[in-house]
Amino acid sequence: MASAFLSIVKKLIRKGNLKLTLANGERHMIGDGTGDLVVVRVADEEAEKLIRRDPTLKLGEMYMEGRFILEHGSIYDFLEMVKQNTTNEIFDIPMAALLISRIALQQLKSRLPVNRNKRNVAHHYDLSERLFELFLDQDWQYSCAYYDPPGISLEEAQVAKKRHIAAKLLLEPNQRVLEIGSGWGGMGMYLAEAAPGLDVTGITLSEEQLKISRERSKQRGLADRVRFELQDYRTMTGQKFDRIVSVGMFEHVGIGNFDKYFKKVHALLADDGVMVLHSIARPKPSFATNAFIEKYIFPQGYIPSIGETIPAIEKAGLLVRDVEVLPLHYAQTLRHWRERFVVNKAAAVALYDERFFRMWEFYLAGSEIGFRWDELFVMQIQISKNQFSTPDNRNYIAQNEAKLKEFEATRPPLEKVIL
């Protein structure tokens, strides 16, 4: 078994500097010796067999269980080395068959009529709020930050993200705003304070996020203008909103539900309304989510391509008014999150355990790899029902951002939520 595992590693990694210790004690130098040294030890032969047969899932699992051990360097360093060798990636017939079966199963799940949305959301977002405090900014923004200008801090970049989205929403006084997937309330509160008289409704399926966002709104004196509800967007009826925003939620809709999602947007958006959709995206369809992410992090999630998203918007009778691609901004966000999470390892282990810490470290590292090496990006799509709802140029974005910076300069600082 050791020889089979060693053989596939040598075929995969041609560039780099890897020192590998097998379960039987053999040590091998692999790669061309370039780059920083990464030292890995595999604890047992069963782990070697599992990784060999199903690396997409089992590498992460063996790292979680402490059976794939980094003795020098980090799991990010190892994954980066692998991605630098993707042209040499080896897929045999059993691995290809496993991939095809996973694609078929995920495609089927995404089309099932059974509503598992609340359960899937709870799997990730109903974890302890103290976990997210270990690595998020003070506003609990759990989506891609906007590093404009480059080199700003995570906190500054998250404010820039909210500002950029708000500028595209073309906010006006006394509008009704819907946020689909309201998180811990930061975006809704920012919008409500940015324009006078705004009436904001944020909906979520996470009971933990609902509790915290309601308390945050109350503490800032916004409870009369910013309401958060435990609500599935699919069952909303009888209301029209001047503005709709959705940040980091579309990835959870599922490829089989894109048409339904935008039909509901059409039903909820006023005739002269504007929506901004902010979502992770990929350069081309993949048909399935990474097996580790699907099993442990975001069940039944799916990262769409722009080409998969636009037809559903058009089919729903909506107009695409603007599309912007934000490359590498999420890689920088994830780097900041991972570094903060690792620094706070002891606190994360105290909350859960070592296995959980390694699971989340692998998730954050693997996600950063996706944006740095697999060409993932963030898309922002501005949507309306008629062509006169938005200007005929993009100059207004910078102009609105300048006004929002003036608002931010006088905005009261955010305070830690007290539950």
C-alpha positions in Angstrom: 0.0 0.0 0.0 2.9 2.4 0.8 4.3 2.0 -2.7 0.9 2.8 -4.3 0.4 5.9 -2.2 4.0 7.0 -2.8 3.7 6.5 -6.5 0.6 8.7 -6.8 2.2 11.5 -4.6 5.3 11.4 -6.8 3.2 11.7 -10.0 1.2 14.5 -8.5 4.0 16.7 -7.0 6.7 17.4 -9.5 7.4 21.0 -8.4 8.0 21.9 -4.7 9.9 20.7 -1.7 8.0 17.9 0.2 9.5 15.6 2.8 7.1 12.7 3.2 7.2 10.1 6.0 5.0 7.1 5.2 3.2 4.9 7.8 6.0 2.3 7.6 8.6 4.9 8.5 10.1 5.4 5.1 11.2 9.0 4.3 11.1 10.4 0.8 12.0 13.8 -0.7 9.5 14.7 -3.4 9.5 17.5 -5.9 12.2 19.5 -7.5 13.4 21.1 -4.3 12.1 24.6 -5.1 10.2 26.6 -2.6 9.8 26.3 1.2 10.1 22.9 2.8 6.8 21.1 3.8 7.2 18.1 6.0 4.3 15.6 6.2 3.8 12.4 8.1 1.0 9.9 7.5 0.2 8.1 10.7 -1.2 4.7 9.4 -1.5 2.6 6.2 -5.3 2.9 6.3 -5.0 6.7 6.0 -2.7 6.2 3.0 -5.3 4.0 1.4 -8.2 6.3 2.0 -6.4 9.4 0.7 -5.2 7.4 -2.4 -8.7 6.4 -3.3 -10.6 9.6 -2.5 -8.3 12.6 -1.9 -11.0 15.2 -2.3 -12.7 14.1 0.8 -10.3 11.9 2.7 -7.3 14.2 2.8 -9.3 16.7 4.8 -10.8 14.0 7.0 -7.4 12.5 7.8 -6.1 16.0 8.6 -9.1 16.5 11.0 -8.4 13.1 12.7 -4.7 13.8 13.2 -3.6 11.1 10.8 -2.2 13.4 8.1 0.3 15.4 10.1 2.1 18.6 9.1 5.4 18.6 11.0 6.7 21.7 9.2 4.7 24.2 7.3 0.9 24.5 7.4 -2.0 22.7 5.7 -2.3 25.8 3.5 1.4 25.3 2.4 0.7 21.7 1.5 -2.5 22.5 -0.4 -0.8 25.3 -2.3 2.0 22.9 -3.3 -0.6 20.5 -4.7 -2.4 23.3 -6.6 0.9 24.4 -8.2 1.0 20.9 -9.7 -2.6 20.6 -10.9 -1.4 20.0 -14.5 0.0 16.7 -13.2 -3.2 15.7 -11.3 -3.9 12.0 -11.8 -7.5 10.6 -12.0 -7.8 6.8 -12.4 -11.1 5.1 -13.3 -12.3 4.5 -9.7 -11.7 8.1 -8.8 -13.5 9.4 -11.9 -16.4 7.1 -11.2 -16.6 8.4 -7.6 -16.6 12.0 -8.9 -19.4 11.3 -11.4 -21.5 9.6 -8.7 -21.1 12.6 -6.4 -22.1 15.0 -9.2 -25.2 13.0 -9.9 -26.1 12.8 -6.2 -25.7 16.5 -5.6 -27.7 17.4 -8.7 -30.5 15.2 -7.4 -30.4 16.7 -3.9 -30.6 20.2 -5.3 -33.9 19.4 -7.1 -35.7 17.5 -4.3 -38.9 19.2 -3.1 -38.1 18.5 0.5 -37.2 21.7 2.3 -33.9 21.2 4.1 -32.8 24.8 4.0 -33.2 25.5 7.7 -31.3 22.3 8.6 -28.5 23.1 6.2 -28.2 26.7 7.5 -28.2 25.5 11.1 -25.4 23.1 10.4 -23.0 26.0 9.9 -24.5 29.2 11.1 -26.0 28.0 14.4 -22.6 27.2 15.8 -21.5 29.2 18.9 -21.3 32.9 18.2 -18.0 32.9 20.1 -16.5 30.8 17.3 -17.1 33.5 14.7 -15.8 36.2 17.1 -12.4 34.5 16.9 -11.8 35.5 13.3 -14.5 37.9 11.9 -14.3 41.7 12.1 -16.3 43.6 14.8 -19.4 43.8 12.5 -19.5 40.0 12.0 -19.3 40.3 8.2 -19.0 36.7 7.1 -18.6 37.3 3.3 -16.0 38.7 1.0 -14.4 42.0 2.0 -13.5 44.7 -0.6 -9.9 45.6 -0.5 -10.1 49.1 -2.1 -7.6 50.6 -1.8 -5.2 47.5 -1.6 -3.5 46.9 1.7 -6.3 48.1 4.0 -7.2 46.1 7.1 -9.9 43.5 7.3 -12.1 45.9 9.2 -11.6 48.6 6.7 -12.2 46.2 3.8 -15.5 45.0 5.3 -16.7 48.6 5.6 -15.7 49.2 2.0 -17.7 46.1 0.9 -20.9 47.5 2.6 -20.2 50.9 1.1 -19.7 49.5 -2.4 -23.0 47.5 -2.3 -24.9 50.4 -0.8 -23.7 52.7 -3.6 -25.0 50.3 -6.2 -28.4 50.0 -4.4 -29.0 53.7 -5.2 -30.6 54.3 -1.8 -33.2 57.0 -1.4 -35.0 58.2 1.8 -38.0 56.2 3.1 -37.5 53.2 0.8 -38.4 49.6 1.8 -35.4 47.3 1.8 -35.3 43.5 1.9 -32.1 41.6 2.8 -32.2 38.0 1.8 -29.8 36.2 4.2 -29.3 38.9 6.8 -26.5 37.2 8.8 -25.7 38.9 12.1 -27.4 42.2 11.0 -24.4 44.3 10.0 -25.5 45.1 6.4 -29.1 45.9 7.4 -28.0 48.2 10.1 -25.5 50.0 7.8 -28.2 50.6 5.2 -30.7 51.8 7.7 -28.2 54.4 9.1 -26.9 55.4 5.7 -30.2 56.8 4.4 -33.0 58.6 6.3 -36.3 56.8 6.9 -35.2 53.5 5.4 -37.4 50.6 6.5 -35.3 47.4 6.5 -36.4 43.7 6.7 -33.7 41.1 7.1 -34.6 37.4 6.8 -32.6 34.4 7.9 -33.0 30.7 8.6 -30.4 30.8 11.4 -31.9 31.0 14.9 -28.5 32.0 16.4 -28.0 34.8 13.8 -31.6 36.0 14.3 -31.1 36.3 18.1 -27.9 38.2 17.7 -29.0 40.5 14.9 -32.2 41.4 16.8 -30.2 42.3 19.9 -27.7 44.3 17.9 -30.5 46.3 16.2 -32.1 46.9 19.6 -28.8 48.1 21.2 -28.3 50.6 18.3 -31.8 52.0 18.7 -32.9 50.6 15.3 -35.5 48.1 16.2 -38.3 50.2 14.8 -36.6 50.5 11.4 -34.6 47.3 11.1 -36.5 44.1 11.7 -35.1 40.6 11.4 -37.3 37.6 10.8 -36.9 33.8 10.8 -38.2 33.5 7.3 -37.7 31.5 4.1 -37.6 33.8 1.1 -39.6 31.3 -0.9 -42.7 31.7 1.3 -42.8 35.5 1.4 -45.9 37.0 -0.3 -47.9 40.2 -0.6 -45.0 42.6 -0.2 -43.0 44.8 -2.6 -39.6 46.3 -1.8 -37.8 49.2 -3.4 -34.4 47.6 -2.8 -33.3 44.0 -2.4 -29.8 43.0 -1.4 -28.4 39.5 -0.9 -24.8 39.0 0.2 -23.3 35.5 0.5 -26.6 33.7 0.4 -27.1 32.7 -3.2 -24.4 30.0 -2.8 -26.9 28.1 -0.6 -29.8 28.2 -3.1 -28.8 25.1 -5.0 -28.4 24.9 -8.8 -31.9 23.3 -9.1 -33.5 26.4 -7.6 -32.1 29.3 -9.5 -35.2 29.8 -11.5 -37.4 29.8 -8.4 -35.1 32.2 -6.6 -35.3 34.9 -9.3 -39.0 34.4 -9.9 -39.5 35.2 -6.2 -37.2 38.2 -6.5 -39.4 39.4 -9.4 -42.5 39.0 -7.2 -40.9 40.9 -4.3 -39.2 43.8 -6.2 -41.1 47.0 -6.9 -41.5 47.9 -10.6 -38.8 50.6 -10.3 -36.8 48.7 -7.7 -33.1 47.6 -7.7 -31.4 44.5 -6.4 -27.8 43.8 -5.8 -26.7 40.2 -5.7 -23.3 39.5 -4.1 -22.1 35.9 -4.5 -19.1 33.6 -4.8 -18.8 32.5 -8.4 -16.7 30.2 -10.6 -15.4 30.6 -14.1 -17.4 27.7 -15.5 -20.0 25.2 -14.3 -18.8 22.5 -12.0 -22.1 20.7 -11.4 -21.0 19.7 -7.8 -19.5 21.2 -4.6 -16.1 20.0 -3.2 -16.9 16.8 -1.3 -15.3 18.0 2.0 -17.2 21.3 1.9 -20.4 19.5 1.1 -20.1 17.1 3.9 -18.7 19.2 6.8 -19.2 22.9 6.0 -22.0 23.8 3.6 -24.4 20.9 2.9 -26.2 21.2 -0.5 -24.4 24.5 -1.3 -23.3 25.2 -4.9 -21.0 27.9 -6.3 -22.5 29.2 -9.6 -20.9 30.6 -12.6 -22.0 33.9 -14.1 -23.2 31.9 -17.2 -25.4 29.7 -15.0 -26.9 32.7 -13.1 -27.8 35.2 -15.9 -30.2 32.9 -17.8 -32.3 32.4 -14.6 -32.4 36.2 -14.1 -33.6 36.8 -17.7 -36.1 33.9 -17.6 -37.7 35.6 -14.5 -38.3 38.7 -16.5 -35.6 40.7 -14.8 -32.9 42.9 -16.3 -29.2 42.7 -15.7 -28.0 46.3 -15.2 -24.4 45.8 -14.1 -22.0 42.9 -13.5 -18.8 43.3 -11.6 -16.1 40.7 -10.9 -14.0 41.0 -7.7 -11.0 38.8 -8.3 -8.8 37.8 -5.3 -10.6 39.9 -2.8 -12.0 36.7 -1.1 -8.5 35.2 -1.1 -7.3 38.1 1.0 -10.4 37.9 3.2 -9.9 34.2 3.9 -6.2 34.8 4.6 -7.1 37.3 7.3 -9.7 35.0 8.7 -7.4 31.9 8.8 -4.5 33.8 10.4 -6.8 35.1 13.1 -8.4 31.7 13.6 -5.0 30.0 14.0 -3.8 32.7 16.4 -6.9 31.9 18.5 -6.5 28.1 18.3 -6.6 27.6 22.1 -10.0 29.4 22.3 -11.4 27.4 19.4 -10.2 24.1 20.9 -11.8 25.1 24.2 -15.1 25.8 22.5 -15.1 22.5 20.6 -12.0 20.3 20.3 -8.8 19.7 18.3 -10.7 17.8 15.5 -13.1 20.7 15.0 -10.2 23.2 14.9 -8.4 21.2 12.2 -11.7 20.9 10.3 -12.2 24.6 10.2 -8.5 25.3 9.5 -8.7 23.0 6.5 -11.9 24.7 5.3 -10.4 28.1 5.5 -7.2 27.1 3.9 -8.9 25.1 1.2 -11.2 28.0 0.4 -8.4 30.4 0.1 -6.7 28.0 -2.3 -9.9 28.0 -4.4 -9.7 31.8 -4.8 -5.9 32.0 -5.3 -5.5 29.0 -7.6 -8.8 27.7 -8.9 -10.0 31.0 -10.3 -13.0 31.5 -8.0 -14.1 35.0 -7.6 -17.0 37.2 -6.3 -19.7 38.5 -8.6 -21.9 41.5 -8.0 -25.0 41.6 -10.3 -27.2 44.6 -10.2 -30.8 43.7 -11.3 -34.0 45.7 -12.0 -37.3 45.4 -13.8 -36.9 48.3 -16.1 -34.0 50.1 -17.8 -34.8 53.5 -16.2 -34.2 52.3 -12.6 -30.4 52.8 -12.8 -28.2 55.4 -14.4 -26.7 54.9 -17.9 -23.1 55.1 -16.6 -21.1 53.8 -13.6 -19.9 57.2 -12.4 -22.6 57.2 -9.7 -21.0 54.3 -7.8 -17.9 56.4 -6.9 -20.1 59.5 -6.3 -22.3 57.5 -3.9 -19.3 56.0 -2.2 -17.9 59.4 -1.5 -21.2 60.4 0.2 -21.2 57.2 2.2 -17.7 57.9 3.5 -19.0 61.1 4.9 -21.8 59.2 6.6 -19.3 56.7 8.0 -17.2 59.5 9.5 -20.1 60.4 11.8 -21.5 57.0 12.4 -21.4 55.8 16.0 -18.9 53.0 16.6 -20.1 49.5 16.7 -20.3 47.9 20.1 -19.9 44.3 21.2 -23.3 42.6 21.4 -24.5 41.8 24.9 -26.8 38.8 25.0 
